[in-house]
Amino acid sequence: MAGKIKRLLAVGAVVLTTAALAWAGSDAQPKSGGAPKPVITKAAKGEQCVEPTDFIRRNHMKLLDHHRDQAVIQGVRTKKHSLKECINCHASENTGSVAASKDDFCVSCHSYAAVKIDCFDCHSTKPQGSAAMHPLSAETAQYKHDPAALANSKLGAEEMPGVAK
């Protein structure tokens, strides 16, 4: 009885090993690597990015948030690390945008990383003049990004159009 069980286990092991080897050599197996790699096109303008590429890939959102806070809340506007300048350099020559198609600069990486892009809920995806700004007025824009400022404000809700969006 014990001998039959050992033979059955041995035959089972051979069958499983043979099946595994056959499957490993077939084209039916899922390919490793997961999602397609992002299409990262070289910036259309400029010689190099404002920061090293590996730093920008990891920290661009922190830089954009910091720049936004400086510009919107404190009124300090500079070109370095601004979303507008990123768009000016990285807009696709095909679409003229950073987020119009799946291969455009922002969409390509954010799709790969499964990260939602919400910058363009308010900002233009195409290079423009100074009109590519937040739809809120300069006086009330800070309240959209700084709830503490809104809490300490003497302005009423009717004086802040669009802030509660």
C-alpha positions, -999 to +999 in steps of 0.1 A: +000+000+000+028+024+009+046+015-023+015+024-044+013+058-028+049+065-034+046+055-071+015+076-075+033+106-059+063+100-082+041+098-113+022+130-102+055+148-097+067+138-132+034+149-148+035+183-130+071+189-138+065+180-175+035+203-176+054+231-160+083+228-184+059+227-214+040+257-202+073+277-196+083+272-232+049+281-247+038+315-260+006+313-240+022+324-207+017+360-196+047+382-205+066+396-176+070+433-172+034+442-168+022+475-183+039+490-214+067+513-205+059+550-208+068+569-239+091+596-227+099+621-255+127+646-252+115+681-244+109+701-276+125+732-261+155+737-239+188+718-236+180+701-203+155+701-175+157+725-146+167+695-124+184+662-130+160+637-147+160+611-119+153+639-093+124+653-114+108+619-119+107+613-081+099+649-069+081+668-096+048+669-077+065+682-046+082+709-067+050+718-084+030+720-052+057+741-035+058+765-066+019+766-065+019+776-029+045+802-034+027+817-064-009+814-053-007+820-016+023+843-013+022+859-048+058+849-056+059+839-093+090+824-109+096+803-140+117+776-124+095+746-113+063+762-127+037+740-144+035+765-173+072+761-181+070+723-179+041+725-204+060+749-226+090+725-229+072+691-229+042+697-251+041+671-279+050+683-314+021+660-326-007+672-303+007+704-290-002+692-255+012+673-225-021+654-219-042+651-251-032+616-260-019+584-243+016+591-256+018+627-244+044+635-218+023+636-186-003+610-196+023+585-206+041+583-172+010+589-151-009+560-168+021+537-163+022+546-126-016+545-123-016+581-109-045+605-116-035+638-131-057+666-117-035+696-127-055+700-159-088+702-141-079+739-139-048+744-160-044+743-198-025+713-212-011+734-240+015+762-240-002+795-237+005+830-226-004+843-191-040+832-197-032+796-187-038+804-151-062+792-125-099+802-132-101+817-098-094+854-093-061+864-079-077+877-047-094+844-039-072+818-055-052+812-023-083+799-005-086+770-030-052+757-019-050+770+016-080+762+037-065+778+068-064+812+050-101+808+042-109+801+078-091+833+088-106+854+060-131+882+065-145+876+030-180+861+027-188+832+004-205+855-021-173+875-025-153+844-034-168+831-067-156+796-076-136+790-044-160+763-032-156+742-064 
